[in-house]
Amino acid sequence: MPDLLRPHPTAPHVTAADLGRRGIRSAPAEITDRPDRTDRPDGTGGSVQSVDRALTILKLLAADGELGVTEIAGLLGVHKSTASRLLATLESHGLAEQLPDRGRYRLGVGVLRLAGATRSRLDIVRESRPVTGPLAAEVGETVNIVILSGTETLYLDQVAGTSALQIHNWIGRRNPVHATANGRVLLAHASSGEAEAILGAASTSSGRLRAITPHTITDRVALAASLESVRRDGYSVAVDELEIGLTAVAAPVRGVDGSVIASLSISGPSFRLDAARIPQVVGAVRGAASAVSARMGYLAPSSGRP
């Protein structure tokens, strides 16, 4: 029997957890180690399953970079011949390509064409609303979407929470970058040239950063440490730095290429967003920022192979 048709003895049975660890959802009708013989001309059963499996392969390649036929068959829980046939179909449409030196597969340029057609229509305010609306209702505080604009931050969108006290509408408002949680998230991921321009605009004649309140970070060394914390931990907190009595927690929103394109934050009165509540808010902000990033086309790296 040719090796391509021989059942792989060590191919693991796929589970929801296996795919879930890669952030992949799939709904196979019935996964088996036997060759797939369910594709029928009447369009029922196996044809839908094959589409599901092909889409899962694309997600696996996106998460892992490169995979071999045996690995893909094992992750899907199917025979190698089934995986080979699905890969050949994807390759014929330019959605997957085989590396000539190792025989492994990666995403093809056809995926980039499809992504480009979608990316041009993505709008961060529109794409974030299904996330920021429920988040504001859940936490009861204001949720903001903020970008860099020159050497300042610019508020693109804001969704008010259900709490009685709310800050005023900041859509269209510009704020200093160094004095806000959103600004530090964006500054932490800016290019060196952008960062220097931003800090230059925010500096006084003495070289220190401009104090907006007595709590604003004005020392460049302290700010650099704060930015390193943002890059390491994935969020920023600002307490009373822009306004006395105002606290904000922010996390980065990434685009399809992985670059930080915006910041998502929860802001509210410092007496409500106190030290005891901050850890809960951090989790909510990071989760929401990840959800918006996914809607903007970003695919988080694989968390590790099972």
C-alpha positions in Angstrom: 0.0 0.0 0.0 1.5 3.4 -0.9 2.5 5.5 2.2 0.1 8.3 1.2 -2.8 5.9 1.8 -1.5 4.1 4.8 -3.2 5.2 8.1 -0.8 7.1 10.3 -0.4 5.1 13.5 0.4 8.0 15.7 -2.1 10.6 14.4 -3.9 11.9 17.5 -7.6 12.1 17.7 -8.6 15.7 17.4 -10.5 17.3 20.2 -12.1 20.7 20.7 -9.3 21.6 23.1 -6.6 20.7 20.4 -8.0 23.3 18.1 -9.1 25.7 20.9 -5.4 26.0 22.0 -4.8 27.6 18.5 -7.9 29.8 18.8 -9.6 27.7 16.1 -13.3 26.7 16.1 -14.4 23.9 13.9 -17.5 21.8 13.7 -16.6 18.5 11.9 -19.6 16.2 11.6 -17.6 13.1 12.4 -13.8 12.8 12.4 -12.2 9.5 11.7 -8.8 8.1 10.8 -10.3 6.4 7.7 -10.0 8.1 4.3 -12.9 10.5 3.7 -15.3 8.9 1.3 -18.3 11.0 2.1 -18.2 13.6 -0.7 -21.3 12.9 -2.6 -22.5 14.6 -5.8 -25.8 15.5 -4.2 -24.1 18.2 -2.1 -24.9 16.7 1.3 -22.9 15.4 4.1 -19.2 15.2 3.3 -19.0 18.2 1.0 -19.9 20.5 3.9 -17.5 18.6 6.1 -14.7 19.0 3.5 -15.3 22.8 3.4 -15.1 22.9 7.2 -11.9 20.9 7.2 -10.3 23.1 4.5 -11.1 26.2 6.4 -9.7 24.7 9.5 -6.5 23.9 7.6 -6.2 27.6 6.6 -6.6 28.6 10.3 -4.0 26.0 11.4 -1.5 27.3 8.8 -2.2 30.9 9.9 -1.6 30.0 13.5 1.5 27.7 13.1 3.2 29.2 10.0 4.2 25.9 8.3 2.9 22.4 8.8 3.4 19.0 7.1 0.7 16.7 5.8 1.2 14.3 8.7 0.8 17.1 11.2 -2.3 18.5 9.6 -3.8 15.0 9.3 -3.1 14.5 13.0 -4.6 17.8 14.1 -7.7 17.2 12.0 -7.9 13.5 13.0 -8.2 12.4 9.4 -6.2 10.1 7.1 -3.2 11.6 5.3 -4.9 11.1 1.9 -7.8 13.3 3.0 -5.4 16.0 4.3 -3.4 15.7 1.0 -6.5 16.1 -1.1 -7.7 19.1 0.8 -4.2 20.7 0.6 -4.1 20.1 -3.1 -7.4 21.9 -3.6 -6.3 24.8 -1.5 -3.1 25.0 -3.4 -5.0 25.0 -6.7 -6.8 28.2 -5.6 -3.6 29.8 -4.3 -4.7 29.6 -0.7 -1.9 27.2 0.3 1.5 26.5 -1.1 4.0 23.7 -0.7 7.6 24.6 0.2 9.8 22.9 -2.3 12.7 22.1 0.0 10.8 20.5 2.9 7.4 19.6 1.5 5.7 21.5 4.2 2.8 23.8 3.6 2.1 27.5 4.4 -0.6 30.0 3.4 -0.5 31.1 -0.2 -0.6 34.5 -1.8 -4.3 34.0 -2.6 -5.0 34.6 1.1 -3.4 38.0 0.9 -5.6 39.0 -2.0 -8.7 38.0 -0.1 -7.4 39.8 3.0 -6.6 42.9 1.0 -10.2 43.1 -0.4 -11.6 42.9 3.1 -9.1 45.1 4.9 -9.9 48.1 2.6 -13.5 48.0 4.0 -12.7 47.6 7.7 -13.5 50.6 9.8 -12.3 50.4 13.4 -15.3 52.3 14.9 -17.8 50.1 13.1 -15.8 46.9 13.9 -15.3 47.9 17.6 -18.9 48.7 18.4 -20.1 45.1 18.8 -17.4 44.8 21.4 -17.3 48.2 23.1 -21.1 48.4 23.5 -21.6 45.2 25.5 -18.4 46.0 27.5 -19.7 49.5 28.5 -22.9 47.9 29.6 -21.1 45.1 31.5 -18.6 47.3 33.5 -20.8 50.4 33.7 -18.0 52.7 32.7 -17.0 54.6 29.5 -15.2 52.7 26.8 -13.0 54.6 24.3 -11.3 53.9 21.0 -8.2 56.2 20.6 -5.5 56.5 17.9 -2.3 58.5 17.4 -2.7 61.7 15.4 0.5 63.6 15.0 2.0 64.0 18.5 -1.3 63.7 20.3 -4.0 61.1 20.9 -7.3 61.4 19.1 -10.6 60.0 20.4 -12.4 58.2 17.6 -15.3 56.7 19.5 -16.8 56.5 23.0 -19.5 54.4 24.5 -21.0 55.5 27.8 -21.6 52.9 30.5 -24.6 52.6 32.7 -23.3 54.3 35.8 -24.8 57.6 36.9 -21.6 59.6 36.8 -20.0 59.8 33.3 -17.3 61.9 31.8 -18.3 64.2 29.0 -18.1 63.3 25.4 -14.5 63.2 24.2 -15.0 62.1 20.6 -12.7 64.3 18.5 -10.7 65.4 21.5 -6.9 65.4 21.5 -4.8 64.7 24.6 -1.1 64.6 25.4 0.3 61.1 24.8 2.5 60.8 27.9 -0.3 61.7 30.4 -2.8 59.1 29.4 -3.2 55.3 29.5 -4.2 55.3 25.8 -1.3 57.4 24.9 1.2 55.2 26.6 -0.1 52.1 24.9 0.3 53.8 21.5 3.7 55.3 22.4 5.0 52.0 23.6 4.4 50.6 20.1 5.4 53.6 18.0 8.5 53.8 15.9 11.6 55.5 17.4 11.1 58.4 15.1 7.4 58.8 16.1 8.3 58.4 19.8 11.0 61.1 19.7 8.7 63.6 17.9 5.9 62.9 20.5 8.3 63.3 23.5 9.8 66.4 21.9 6.4 68.0 21.6 5.5 67.2 25.2 8.8 68.4 26.7 9.5 71.7 28.5 12.6 73.8 28.1 14.2 71.8 30.9 13.8 68.6 29.1 11.2 67.2 31.4 7.7 66.2 30.2 4.9 68.7 30.7 2.9 68.1 34.0 -0.9 68.1 33.4 -1.6 67.3 37.0 0.7 66.7 40.0 0.5 63.0 39.2 1.6 63.1 35.6 4.8 61.3 34.7 7.3 64.0 33.8 10.6 62.1 34.0 11.7 60.4 30.8 13.4 57.5 32.6 10.2 56.8 34.5 8.2 57.0 31.3 10.5 54.6 29.6 10.0 52.1 32.4 6.3 52.6 32.1 6.4 51.9 28.4 8.5 48.8 28.9 5.8 47.6 31.3 3.1 48.2 28.7 5.0 46.1 26.1 5.6 43.4 28.7 2.1 43.2 30.3 -0.1 44.4 27.5 -1.9 47.2 29.2 -1.4 50.7 30.8 -3.1 52.3 33.8 -3.2 56.1 34.4 -4.6 57.4 37.7 -5.2 61.1 38.1 -2.6 62.0 35.5 -4.7 63.8 32.9 -7.5 65.0 35.3 -7.7 64.6 39.1 -10.3 62.0 39.8 -10.1 60.3 36.5 -8.6 56.7 36.0 -8.2 54.8 32.7 -7.0 51.4 31.8 -6.0 50.8 28.1 -4.8 47.9 25.9 -3.6 47.8 22.3 -5.7 47.0 19.3 -3.8 45.4 16.4 -4.4 45.3 12.7 -4.1 42.4 10.3 -0.3 42.8 10.1 0.1 42.8 13.9 0.9 46.5 14.2 -0.9 48.5 16.9 -3.5 50.6 15.2 -5.5 51.9 18.2 -6.0 51.7 21.9 -9.1 50.6 23.7 -9.7 51.9 27.2 -12.1 51.9 30.1 -12.3 55.2 31.9 -14.2 56.5 34.9 -14.0 58.2 38.3 -11.0 57.1 40.4 -13.2 56.4 43.4 -15.0 53.7 41.3 -12.0 52.4 39.4 -9.9 51.9 42.6 -7.0 49.6 43.2 -9.3 46.8 44.2 -11.2 46.9 40.9 -8.3 47.5 38.6 -7.3 43.9 38.0 -10.9 43.0 36.9 -10.9 46.0 34.6 -7.5 45.1 33.1 -8.8 41.6 32.2 -11.9 43.1 30.6 -9.9 45.7 28.6 -7.4 43.2 27.3 -10.1 40.8 26.3 -12.0 43.5 24.5 -8.9 44.8 22.7 -8.1 41.2 21.6 -11.7 40.8 20.3 -11.5 44.1 18.3 -8.1 43.1 17.0 -9.6 39.8 15.7 -12.4 41.8 14.0 -9.7 44.0 12.3 -8.1 40.8 10.9 -5.4 40.2 13.4 -4.7 36.5 14.1 -2.9 36.0 17.5 0.2 33.7 17.4 -0.3 30.1 18.4 0.0 29.7 22.1 1.9 26.5 21.6 1.6 23.1 20.2 -0.3 20.5 22.2 
